[in-house]
C-alpha cells in the first residue's frame, strides 16, 4: 500500500488520524485481526470489540442473519471481560499501526465506570467509546434514549478518564421526544468529546416455515445499506445542533459515496462495519476513491467537506 494521502488526515477531538475511516466496534476483532487483509496504517482508527466488566459468552446460535438490505446481529456482547482484555490483548495494541479506540459496554453505570478506569491506564488506547445501547438496569431502558440516564453515565465515566478521550455511541432509536439532538446534547454537556452516530436499528426476522424467530435472541440489530439514509439524517441533525462536536458517522457505508454523504452531513470521521463482512478490503477501495473525490472537488483537505452539504435557504 502507498502511504496514506495526507489530504485525508483529520483531527477527531484532538486525536490526529491519518484517515477519516474507522473500523466499528464488533466488526474487526479486538484490534489487529484484519491486518491479513490490508495494511491497517491506511485507517484513521480501529475500535475494539465492546468490553464488559465480566466475561460474556453472548447469545446462542443463530446470532447473525443476512437481511435483504443488510444484516441482523444479536451477538450479545461476547467478550473475555476487562481482566483478560488487559492481560491478553493489551500487549498486542502497541503493534497496531493505527489508533486503537477501546469500546465499553455494561448493564449498569458502575460496570461502565469500572472498565473505563482500567482502560484509562492503557497507554495504547487514547480514546474509549461508550456503547450506550445497552440496558439501563435502573430505569429499564437503554441509556442512549434517556438523556438523564445518559448524562449520569457519561459523567461517571468522564471522572475515571484522566487522559483518555471519551466518545459516546448513540442509538438511532432516539426519535420523537426526546430525540437524537436532545440525547446528543446531554452526552456532550456531561463530558463527551465526540459522538458516534449511530448504532444498529432494532429489528427482527421470522422463519415462515417454522413460524419461529430466526435469531435466538428474537430481536437483533439491523445494519448495512438499509440503515444508511437514517444515519445520514441523524448525523445532519446533530451536526446542525452541535457544529463544534466531532461526529463519527456510522451506518451502511459500503462504498466511497456512502462515506462522502456522511461527511457532507457533518461527520468528521466515518465508521465501517457490515461492509467488512462482505469484503474486508473495502477500506482500501474507499480510501482511493475519497482521494479522487478531493481531486474532483479541487480541495486540499477532506476537512473542508465536513458538513458542506448545500441546503436551499
Secondary structure, 3 states (H helix, E strand, C coil): CCCCCHHHCEEECCEEECCCEEECCCCCCCCCHHHHCCCHHHCCEEEEEEECCCCECCCCCCCEEEECCEEEECCCCCECCHHHHHHHHHHHHCCCCCEEEEEECCCCHHHHHHHHHHHHCCCCEEEEEEECCCECCCCCCEHHHCHHHHHHHHHHHHCCCCCCEEEEEECCCCCCCCCHHHHHHHHHHHCCCEEEECCCEEEECEECCCCEECCCCCEEEEECHHHHHHHHHHHHHHHHHCCCCEEEEECCCCCHHHHHHHHHHCCCEEEECHHHHHCCCHHHHHHHHHHHHHHHHCCCCHHHHCCCCCCCC
